[in-house]
Amino acid sequence: MDKDGTRSGYDLDLVRAIADRVSVPVVASGGVGGLDDLVAGIRDGHASAVLAASIFHFGEASIADAHNALAQAGIPVRRPVLA
């Protein structure tokens, strides 16, 4: 969380160190500057899930964009069910 709001990407070394040592899911959080950071959080940080806010709040990406970026990287995502 030290990188929260910096938009410079997750602290991947820290996320990976934790994810590789615990048996519970780890959510990468803080610092997302773009969709590539979401992919890196899972692929390089070994996180079970990723969290982002600023890229959505400021309209730089949508949830659909995030799903697409993760899916294109071969990461399984749950698609929203539209009623």
N, C-alpha and C positions, 0 to 999 in steps of 0.2 A: 504494500500500500504506500510505501514511501514515494513511489513514482506517480501516485494518483494526481491527475490533472496535468502532468508534464507532457503527455502525448508523445513520449519517446519510446514507447513499447514496454512490455512487461520486463521485470527483472528475471529474465529467463534462467539465470544461474541459480537464483534463490528458489524459484518455482520448481525447477528440476530437482534440486537438492532435497526439497521437502517431499515432492511427489514420489521420488525414488526410495524414500525411507519410511513412508507411512502406508498403512493398509486401508485408509479411508480416502474417499474422493477428494481431490484438491482442485479448487477453483482459482484460476489465475485472475488477478484483479489489479487495476491501477496502471495507467500509462498508455492505454491504447491510442494510437495516432492514426490507424488505418486498418483496413481489413486484413492485411498481411500479418499484423500483430496478433489477430485472433487465431490465424492458422499457426503461427509460430508458438503461441501459448500451448497448443495441444501437441503439435509435431515436435518442437524442440524443447519445450518446457515440461512435457509429459503430464500436463494438467488433464484432469478428467473433463473439465468444462472451462469456459472462459466468460468473463464479464466485461462489459464496456458500457459507457454512458455518453461521453462527450461527442463521439462520432455520430450518435443518434440524435442527441439533443440539438446539435448545431446543423443537422440536416445533411451531413457529409455522406451518410450511408443509411440504408434502411435495414430493418431486420431481414427482409428478403435478400438484400445484398450480402449480409453476413452469412445467411444460410447457403447462398450460392457459392460464396468464396470458400467456405468450409467443405462443401460437397465437392467442388471442383478439385480440392486438394486431397480428396479421398477420405475425408473425415465424415463419419456418419452423423447426420443431423435429423432431428424430428421436424417434420414439416407441420405448420399450423393446419388445423382442420377448420375449413370455412363452412359455416352453416348456411 
